[in-house]
Amino acid sequence: MQPTRVLTGITTSGTPHLGNYVGAIRPAIAASREPGVESYYFLADYHALIKVQDPARVQRSTLEIAASWLACGLEPDQVRFYRQSDIPETTELTWLLTCVAGKGILNRAHAYKAAVDRNREAGEDDDAGVTAGLFMYPVLMAADILLFNAHKVPVGRDQIQHIEMARDFAQRFNHLYGEHFVLPEVVIEEQVATLPGLDGRKMSKSYDNTIPLFAPRGELRKLIYSIVTDSRAPGEAKDADTSNVFQLYRAFASTGETSAMRQAFADGIAWGDAKAALFERIDAEVAPLREKYEALIAQPAQIEEILRAGAARLREERALPTLRALRDAVGLRNLAAGADARGAGAPTRPVALPQFKQYREADGRFYFKLVQGDRVLLQSEGFDSPRDAGLRIAAIKRDGLDPADGVVASAPDVANEDVLAALAAMRAADAEKSASRAD
């Protein structure tokens, strides 16, 4: 059985903090150890260049993030762990996808729209200060995913749109050049909590309210004691569910410890005592990891070797073969290798079975076509949803084509008998598969 490929990217634009650890690093490493999963983790340093123009910061962040994941238990021999910029096939695929990506879809990307809205509010030109990198970010992200035909991509809700766009670009490419890409599925882990920062807002570098994951013990204590709380005095009952201190504690504590702390809040624990308990609980989990991190960060050459080895292995296994196939598909071919079926001297190819292909066009509507090899036998008009298109395909497979149906029409220069023959061939192939499964 083919393993499920799960891909996670980490942008190298800052220092990992407790929120990254609880929300991404810890659950991802646990998931990588599940049977039947092939995990891909990459340092998205190309993505970092979109918002960070400080070379030293990008380099330092790459080192810190790599060391953090390794210190937390990522096993490079068991997963695919690499740096995005060490896979040049990613940027080549980005261009191939750029040539099929609809600009209208990119216009609707959240980050780009937000930049345009800010410019309009300020009375500026729509694209003032907007780089092509920001605009093309979704295409690069799609290339990261599609290069390795990832089945699942865990992301936050703000990234769902990017996975949908990757699916769209993959469908368009498949529509034009044949079935090359798996359509990735988004994974939203509802059980992963978002940690509050020092001021109660979501812990984020953008708010400057983070607690670095591997801050020295003294600094960790100081930061935890600076967490904002309300003015309730010792002995006065406190609401655990609205407390930043309790939310942080729960993210690191066992079920029993969490229940005991909730009771302590109800009994009026002093904020100083609650913060002391929080510090000890976090430090108990982080201290052993901190020791490993400090040893790793002192050996940057070792981390560099791990990342380069991971990229070299992955290029040989997947990236290079994939790009060779894609280059051939779009016509970037060796001219001395002989003509294909459209020219002289082509090798004989087996007759392809007819198949339906479903896709979305730049107008936002959903279409399908019936093809046999390079020949289009049937071309639909647009549908409002992929479900409507899928239902129509199912009806055609089951009942055949109704000549009176104006929604679907034979392609130009194709006889209706050819369409009927193709549908019969599909039904025969399906019946043969069913018989084989029954045996």
N, C-alpha and C positions, 0 to 999 in steps of 0.2 A: 504493500500500500504506500502511495506517495506521501511523504511528510508534508505537513502544512507549513508553508514558508511565512514567517512573521517578521516584519521589518520595522525597525525603530530608528529614527534619526535624532541626534542631539546637536543643537546649534552651539557652536563654540564662540559664544559672545559674552561669557561671564563665568563667575565662580559658582560651583554647585552649592545649593543651600538645602536646608532640611526639607523644604517643600519639594524640591527635585527628588530627594531621596525617598520620601514617603509616596509621592505621586507617580514616580516613573522608575527610578533605579531599582528600588527594592522589589516592586511587583514584577518588573520586566525580568530581573534575574531569576526570580522564582519561576516565572513562566518558561524561561529557557530550559529548565530542567524537566519539563513535562515530556512524557514519551510522545513520539509522533510529531514533534515540532522541530523545525529547522529555523533557527533564529539568526537574524541579521541585525547588527548594531553598528551604526556608522556615525562618525563625527562630521557634522555638516558644516565644514569650514567654508565652502563656497557660499552657502546661505548666510553665514556670518558677515560676509563682505557687503551684503546688501545694506546692513545697518551699522557696521563698525568699520571705521577707516583708520584705526590705530593698529598697525601691524604687530606691535609687541603684545597688545591685548589679545589678538586672535591667536598668536602663538602660545601665550601663557594659558589662555583658556583651553586650548586644545590639550595641552599637557595636563592641566588640572582635571579636566573632565575624563580623559583617558585613565589617569591614575585613580580617580574616584570610582569609576566602574570596576576597574580591576581590584581595587581594595575591597569593594563591597561583594566580591565573589564571582564576578564574570570570568568564565573560563574560556580563554581564546582558542584553546584546542577543541572545544565542544561547540562553539558558535562561530559565526562569521563576524569578526570585529575588525573594522577598517576605517580609514580616513577617506572621506568623499573625494578629495583632490588627488588621491592616489589611484583613482579609477578613471582614466581619461575617456573611457567609453561612455561615461555618464554625460559628458558635455557633447559628445558626438550624437548620442541619442536625443539630447535636448534639441539639437538643431533639426533632426528628423521629425520630432514631434512638433516643433515650431511650425513646420511646413504643413501640418494638418490641423493645428489648433486654430479655432475660430477667434478672431479678435474680439468679437462681440461677447464671447464668454469671458475672456480676460478682462474686458471692461467692467464686468460685474464682480470681479474678485474683491473680497472684503477689504483687504489692505489697500488696494488701489482706490477703491471707492471712498474709503475713509480719508485718504490723502487728498482726493479731489474735494471732498466735502469741507475739509479744513481750509483748503485754498479758497473756496468760494466764500466761506464765512469771513475770511480775511480780505476779501476783495481782490484776490490774486488770480492769475491765469490758472485754469484747471490743473495743468501739469507742472506748475512751478515747483521746482525742487524734486520732482518725481523722476527717478532713474529708470532706465530700461530694465535694470536688474529687479527692481521692485515690481514692475509690470509683468516681467516674465517669470517671477518666482514660482507660480504654479506649474509652469512647464518643466522647470528644473526639478521640482519636487516629484512630478509625474515620472521623469526619467529615473530618479532614484528608485522609485517603486517598480516601474515596468521593466527596467534592465534585468532584474532578477525574478520577474513574474511573481512578486509577492502575493500571497493569497489574502493575508490580513495585515492591516496597518493600525496599531493602537494610537489614537490621537485624542486630544481634547476636543470639546464641541466646537471650538473656534476653527478647527482644522477640517471639519467634515466636508466643507465645500471643496477643499483641495483634493480630497479623495474622489469626490464626484467628478471633478474636472479630469483627474487622471483616468477615470473610467471612460469619460467622453473622448479624450484623445486616443485612448487605446481602441475604442470602437471605431473611430474614424480611420485609424491606420489599418485595422483589420478589414474594414470595408473596402479600402483601396488596394491593399496589398496581400490580403490573405490572413489567415488566423495565426498571428504571432504572439499576441499578448493575452494573458489572463486578466480578467477584470477584477481589480482588488476590492476587498470588502473592508469597510471601516469597523473598528472595534472601539466601543466606548465602555470603559470600565466604571460602571456606576458606583461600585463599592469603594473606589479609591477616593479618599477625602481630599479636599483642598485645604491646605493648612493656612491658618491666619498668620500674618506677620506681626512684627512688634507693635504696630498701631491698630491691629484688628482687621485691616483689609487683607485681601489675599496676599500671601507671601510672594513677592515678585521683585525682581531687580528694578523694574520700572518705578516702583513705589519706594525704593531704597529702604525697605523694611524687612530685609532678610536676615536669617541666622546662618552663616556659612556652615556647611556640613562638617568640615574638619577644622573649625576654629579651635585654637588651643583651649585647654580646660578652663583657664582663668577667664579668657575672653568669652567663652560659652556661658559661664556663670554670670558674667556682667551683663551680657545681652539678655539672658532670660530674666534677670531681675529688673530689666528696663521695660518689660512688656507692660503695656497699658492695661490698667484694671479700673474698676469703679471705686467709689469711696466707702464701700461697706466695711464696717469695723470688725475686728476679731469677735467671734461669738455671734455675729449676725449672719443668718442664712444667706447663701449665695446661689445664684442660678447657674448651674453647671453648663446648661445647654447654650447659654449666651456668653460664656467665658472663654477668652482666648487661651488662658492657661489650661483649662480643662480640655479644650479641643486638641491642643498640642500633646497633652499628657495621654489622651486616649489613643493617639496615633502610634504611640510607642509601647503602651502598657498592654498586659494580658486582660482578658475579660474580668478575671477576679480583681485585679488591681484597679481596673476602671470602675467597677462597682464600689469598691472601698473608697475611692477618691470621690465618687458622686455622693456617697453618704457623708464624707468629710465636708463637702461643700454645703450639704443640707444642715450639718451640725455647726457651721460657722467657722471653718478653718481660716486662719489668718492668711492674707495674701502672701506674706513673706514665707510662711510654712508651705503653702501650695507651690510657690515658685521653687523652693528648695527641693521639694519632692519631684517636681518636673525636671529640674537640673539633674538630679541623681539618676532619674529613670532614663533620660536621653543619653547621659554620659555613659551609663552602663552598657548601652547598645553601641554607641559610636566609638568609645575609647579603643577597643580592639581594632576596629576598622581604621581609626586615625593612625594607629601605629603602623599598619600596613601601608597606608597612604603616604606617610612621611618617608618610609623606606623607598617607595616607588618614585616619589617626586624627586628624590635625590639621585635617581638613576634615569635621566631622560633618554639616554641612548638605548636603554633596555625597552622603554615604552615605544620609541621610534622603531626598533626592530620588530616588536610585536605587531605594530600597525602595518608596517611594510610587508611583513610576512603574510598577514591576513589579506591584504590587497592583492599580493602576487598570487596567492592560492585562489582567490575569488575570480581574478581576471582569467586565469587558466581554466578554471572549472566552468565559468558561466559568461563573464562579460565578453571575452573575445569571441567565443562561438556564437553568442547571441548577435553581436554586431556584424559578424560575417554573414549571418543569415539575413539580417535586416538590410545590409548594404546590397546584397544580391536582390532582395525583394524590391527595392526601389530603383534598381538599375545601375548601381555603382559597381560595375563588374569589370573583370579582366577582359579586355578586348581580344586577347589572343586565345581565349579559352573556347571559342566557338560560339556560334549563334544559338539562341534559344528557339523555342517553338515558333517564333514569329519570323525566323530567318532560315537560311540554308544550313544544312549540315547539323540540324538539331537532333539530339538523341530522342528516341521514341519514349514517350511518357505514358504511364498507365492512364486509362480514362478515369477522370475524377467523378466521384459520386455527386449528384446534385445536393445542394444544401441551402438553407435559408440563413441569411445574415441580417441582423438587426442593428440599427445604429441611429445616432442623432445628428441632424444637420445644423448648420449655423443659424437657421431660423428658429431653433429650439424645439422643432417638432421631430417625431420619431418615425422612422422609415424601416422597411425591410426589402430585401430582394432575394430572388431565387437564382442561384448561380450554379454553373457547372464548369469547373476550371476557370478560365478567364471570360467565359460567355455569360452574360446576364440574360436570363430567360423571363424574369418577371420583376417588375419594379412597382412598389407601392406608392401611393400618395401619402401625405403626412398624417400622423395620428397625434392626438394631444398627450398621450402617455405611453410609456413602453408596455404597460399592461394591455392597452387596447391593441397595440401592434401584435403582441404575443398571442392574444386571443384570436386575432384574424389569421395568424400563421397556423395555429392549432386547428382552426376550422377548415382551412384549405387542405392541410394534411389529411384531415378526417373525411371531408366531404368533396374535395376537389374544388376547382375554380368555377364560380358561377359567372358566365359571360355577361350577365346583366349587372354584375356588381361594378359600380363605378369607382370604388375605392382602390381597387387593384386592377392593373392592366398589364397585358403582355408587353415586353420591351419591344422597341422598334425592330423590324426585320426578323421577328421570331414568330414562327407559326404556332398556332394554338396546339397543334398535335405535339410539338416539341415540349411544350409545358406539361401536357397530359402525360407524355412518356416519362418526363423527369419525375413527376409526382408518383407515377407507378413504380419507378425505380427506387424512390425513397421508401415507399411502403414495403416493397419487397426486401430492401436491406434491413428495415426495422423488424420485419417478420423473421428474417434469418437470425438477427441478433437475439430476438425473444426465444426462438427455438434453441439457440446455442445455450442460453442461460438456463432454459428448462432442462437440457441434457446435463 
